[in-house]
Amino acid sequence: MATPARPIQLHRFALSGHCHRVELLLCLLRLPHVCIDVNLAAQEQKSPRFLALNPFGQVPVIEDGDVVLGDSNAILAYLAARYGGGDWTPASPELAAEQQRWFSVAAGPLAFGPAAARANRLFGSPNPLEPARARAHALFALMDAHLERRAFLLGERLSLADVANYAYTAHAPEGGVSLADYAHLRAWLERIENVPRFVAMPRSTPAPA
C-alpha cells in the first residue's frame, strides 16, 4: 500500500463533520498527517492565503505533496484511490453506483437535515431549525430500514459510504435530533466506532434553545 512522501496536511475545523470524515479516513488508512486548524469564526477560510488553496473558501482542504484538494467527498475518493490499495474500491459497478448515491446523501439530506440542525444549535446559523429536524428524521427512518439487514451501508464491510455519513449522524442529538427510535442506525454507529483506528469527533453542548 502506498504512503505519502511526507505527512498530508489537513486544513480543518475540528467540529466539522465534513472535516472529520477526512480525518477518520486518514486514520483508518494509517496515513501520516498534520491537522491545521482554521478559525472559521475569524473568517480565516476567506483569507487570500486560504482562498489560494480553495477558491470556494471551505474546509476541509488537504495538501498532499503537489496535490491540493478541497471537498470532503472528493478527498475521500482521492485518498482511497491513491492509498487504499484497492481495499476501498467497490467490487462492482453496482456497488460503485450505490457508494456514489450515499455520497449524494451526505451532500444533500444529511447536510440539510441533521447537519443543518446542529449548525443552528451550535453556531447560530440561519438554517430554519424545525424543517432541518424533520428532514433528519425522514432520512434516519430510511437509513434505519436500510440497515436492518446489513452491517454497513454497502453490505458487510466498512466503506467510504459509511465514512461520509457517520459524523453528522452520530452528532445529530447536538441539533436536537434524537436517535432513540432508530435501533439499527445506532447499531451501525457503534460498529463504526469499534473499527480499529477509529477517531471520534469532539462532542459539543449546544446553547439553550
N, C-alpha and C positions, 0 to 999 in steps of 0.2 A: 504494500500500500504506500502511495506517495506521501511525502511530507514536505511542508514548505521550507524554503531555504532559510528563512528567518521567521520569527513569530508574526502571525497575522495580527494586524491592528484592527480592533473593533471599536468604532465610534458609536457610543450608545448612551441611552438614558436608562438607568438601572431599573426603573419602574415601568418600562415599556414592554408589553408583551411581544411586540414586533422585534425588539432587540433581544429579548430573552430567547426567542426561538432560534436565533442565530447563535447565541452563546451556548445554548443547550446542544446544538449540533456540533459546534466546535469541541465541546467536552466529550460528547459521545464518540467523535472521531479521533479523540486524543490529539488534537492539533494544538501546538503551542500558539498562544495568543496573548495579546495585551489589550485590556479594556481601557478605553479612553472616554471618560465621562464628558458628555456635552450638556451644558447648562441651558436647558430649554427655557426656564423662567427668565433668563437674561437674554434670550433670543440669540444665543450663540450659534444655533443652527442656521441663522440668516446672515451670519457674518460673511464678508468676502472670502475669508480663508476656508470656511466650511462650504460655501457655495461653489468653490473651486473643486471640491470633492464631489458634491452632489448638488447640481443646479436646482433640484426640487426642494432643497432646504429641509430634508427629513432624515431622521435616524431610523434604522442603522445604516452605517456605511462600513465596508471593510476595505483595507489596503493589504493586498497580498502580492508583495513584490511590485511589479508594474501594473497589476490589475487593481483598479479602484471600482467598486461596485456598490450601488445602493439597491433598495427594495428588498425586504426581508425574504420573500418567497424566491426571488431571483437569486439571492445569496445562498439560500438552501440548495437550490438546484445546482449552482456552481460548485459549492463545496462537495456535494455528493458526487458530482461527475468527476471532479478533479482528484478528490482524496478518498472517495468511498470504496474504491476497489471493486466496484460492481455490486457491493452488498446492499446499496441503497437504490439501485436501479430496478424499476418494476420489471417483472419477469415476462410480461406480455403486453401487447398494445392495449388490451382491455384494462389492465391494472394501471398502465401509464395514463390512460384517459381518466380513470377513477381518481388517481392521485391529483391530476390537474383539476378535477371537479372540487376536491377538497381544498386545493389552493384557492379556488374561486370562492368557496365558502368562507375561508379565513379572511379574504379580502372584502367579502360582501356581508352576509348575515352576521358573522362573528364580529366584524369590525363595527357594524352599525347597530348591533344588538348589545351583547354584554360588554364589549369594549367601550362603546359609547356611553352606556350607563355608568360604568366605572369612571370614565373620564369626567363625567358630570359631577359625581360624588367626591372624587379625589382632587380634581384640578379645577373645578368650576367651569368646565367647558359648556358652551351654549347648547349642547345636544339636548333636545327635549327628553326628559327622563322616562316618563311612563311609556311612550312609544318604543324607546330603546329596550326597556324591560320586557315589553310584550314581544318584540322581535326575538329577544334572548330566549324566552320560554318556548316560543314556537320552534326555534332552532334546536333547543335542547330536547324537546319532545321527539323530534325527528332523529337526532343523534342517539338518543336513548333506545329507540326502537331499532335503529341500525345496529347498535352494539349488543343487542340481546343475544345474537347467535355468532358473534365473532369477538375475539380478544382485542383487536385493534381495528382501525378504520378500514384498512385494506385486507384484513384477514387475520392471520395468526402470528404475524410478526410486526414489530415496530417499523414505521415508515415515515417519510417526510410529511405525509398527511397528518400523522399524529403530532409530530413536532410543530407543525404550523398551527394546529388548532388547540394545543394544550393550554398555554398560559392564560389566555383570556377566558377560557372555560373554567380553569381551576380558580381564577381570581374573580369570577362573576359575583360572588357574595359581597365583594367590596363595592359593587354597584347596586347592592340591594336585590340581587337575583339569587334566590335560594336554589340549591341543588338537591334539596331534600327529597323531591319527588322523582329523581332520576337515578335509580339504583345502578343501572348498567353504565351510565355515564360516570358515576362516582367510582365504580369498579375499574373502569378504563383509566381514569386519572391515577388511581392507586397503582395499576400495573406500570404505567409510565414512570411514576415516582420510584418504583422498585427496580428499574433498569440500572445496571451498573453505570457509574459515572454521571448519573442524573444530577443536575444542579437546579436548585429552586430559584424562583424569582422572589425578592423580598416581599413580605406581606405588608399591607398598608391598612390603616384605620381611617375610614372616611370621616369628614367633619359631620356633625349632627345635621340631619335633614331639616 
